[in-house]
Amino acid sequence: EPEVTQTPSHQVTQMGQEVILRCVPISNHLYFYWYRQILGQKVEFLVSFYNNEISEKSEIFDDQFSVERPDGSNFTLKIRSTKLEDSAMYFCASLAGGNTGELFFGEGSRLTVL
Amino acid sequence: GDSVTQMEGPVTLSEEAFLTINCTYTATGYPSLFWYVQYPGEGLQLLLKATKADDKGSNKGFEATYRKETTSFHLEKGSVQVSDSAVYFCALSGSFGNEKLTFGTGTRLTIIP
């Protein structure tokens, strides 16, 4: 069964460092998303991406964040200068399109900022 | 804005017990409603969904009915198993289908033999 894969599963970084989280969505999907979950809190929407551009972003997704689909298969989330409060589980998701509403999620990348 | 309020956990039940996890929502328009499940070490998986009022979503013995009058989408299962131990997330999206999901906080369920 096709699945969304994310790497790394866990990354530890120092405050101020750049981090890139990688995702390989399901190959025929058209819509891509990043969500995050700070420990013990809600799963929060960060950004959606369609047709090679951001379609919607939340207030969390400030200038420190960027997304890219560099080669037609990978979908990356970059945090330019990490802060302690960026420590969270980051989930990538993809959607085929149409009115199905069924997002397929990856297993998540846990980011720990020290 | 849209929001989802979910029963706080953790919830611990004995095998074969009846399960209810409450979920209520606030949204404009006519959202679609979902329950996602996250098993240990895995990503979120869609468990069931309902796209309009009075629809009942069901899967793997779980059920939830879209109640517009009470803005609720409670998850139920008549007889839980140890393998149901997971974190359950209630979520909503706009009716168009490719809009972002708004999640509840998640409820951790542990079933003991």
Contacts between the chains, C-beta under 8 A, distances in Angstrom:
chain1	res1	chain2	res2	distance
A	3	B	43	8.0
A	4	B	43	6.8
A	6	B	43	7.9
A	31	B	98	5.1
A	33	B	100	6.8
A	35	B	101	7.7
A	35	B	103	7.7
A	37	B	106	7.9
A	41	B	105	6.7
A	42	B	103	5.5
A	42	B	104	6.7
A	42	B	105	4.9
A	42	B	106	7.6
A	43	B	44	7.7
A	43	B	89	6.3
A	43	B	91	7.9
A	43	B	101	7.9
A	43	B	103	3.9
A	43	B	106	7.1
A	44	B	103	7.6
A	45	B	100	4.5
A	45	B	101	6.8
A	45	B	102	7.0
A	48	B	100	5.7
A	50	B	98	7.6
A	56	B	99	8.0
A	56	B	100	6.2
A	91	B	43	6.7
A	91	B	44	6.7
A	93	B	44	7.8
A	95	B	97	8.0
A	95	B	98	5.7
A	97	B	98	6.2
A	98	B	97	6.2
A	98	B	98	7.7
A	99	B	51	7.9
A	99	B	96	6.8
A	99	B	97	3.7
A	99	B	98	8.0
A	100	B	97	5.9
A	101	B	32	5.0
A	101	B	34	6.9
A	101	B	49	6.2
A	101	B	51	7.1
A	101	B	93	5.6
A	101	B	97	4.5
A	101	B	98	7.7
A	102	B	46	5.1
A	102	B	49	7.2
A	103	B	44	7.9
A	103	B	46	7.3
A	103	B	101	6.4
A	104	B	46	8.0
A	105	B	36	7.6
A	105	B	43	4.0
A	105	B	44	4.0
A	105	B	45	7.2
A	106	B	43	4.9
A	107	B	41	7.1
A	107	B	42	5.7
A	107	B	43	4.3
A	108	B	43	6.2
